[in-house]
Amino acid sequence: MPTTVRTEVLDISVEVTGPADGPPVVLLHGWPDAARGWHGVQAGLNERGWRTIVPDLRGSGATRFRDAGTPRDGQAVALAQDALDLADALGLGRIAVVGHDWGARAAYTLAALAPRRLTAIAALALAYQPRGSFTMPGFEQARAFWYQWLMFVDAGARAVREDPVGFARIQWDTWSPPGWFDDDEFAATAPAFTRPDWAAITLNAYRARFHANEPRDPRYDDLRRRLAEVERLGVPTLMIQGGDDRCDSPAASAGQAAYFTGGYRRVVLDGVGHFPHREATAAVADLVADHLSVADGRARASGPG
């Protein structure tokens, strides 16, 4: 059952499972998704001896802001700091991090800003963005990103606030080959999209890319400056790409090995869309477990970070 962990900014809802003495791995869900999306992979990692820490991200699920006046900053540096704050509150030292979509962006950001806290990362569905920079994609990819451009328009932002569940549903319906989920699973996940801050975090995460007047929490300004200076990552990295991802083109994550100096492997899963951990649970669990185990062994051999 989930428990609540208090940090400076959030009361984080988190589920911790697996052997108490197992090496810790934090699983960060993506958008639009929820912590429950990890259940299959979580169980597979627990069976292999890993202690899994699975939080609801800010704005999602039962995670709450402690102060109503805190800017609803949805950028990667905020998500990454939330993960570090959670690890600190749980008394964890070095951790592995596995992220999907937004969670993948947070994992890359952690590898850039806090490499000594990590044994390894695994990123699902999202290519690495050097220096944390979002650049305008080509027209084909831009067409797939229609939902982002909608949010840049004030009328579109209002529509997202008015019907967040409908907005999330259309992404589930179109980002992967048909048949990967049923109505019951979406209904079980959808309450995460109705939380008071979900729309605010969603809108900020995308609008802040091009709207200079979007709210930014100043506590993360130094992290933003530091991230803009990092191009290469030294943390062992596994990238899992759905070969039929209809949101983020597989071409976007190809040819990135030069950015990773600590070891890098990219695996493309044929016929899988944007949600590999849900669509190909067993394969993802096996890939992640093997990657983390090799990296953890190396980390133990080299001693504390």
Beta strands, then each sheet from edge to edge (+ up, - down):
strand 1: 3-6
strand 2: 10-17
strand 3: 24-28
strand 4: 51-55
strand 5: 64-65
strand 6: 95-100
strand 7: 118-124
strand 8: 237-242
strand 9: 264-269
sheet 1: 1+ 2- 4+ 3+ 6+ 7+ 8+ 9+
sheet 2: 1+ 2- 5+
end
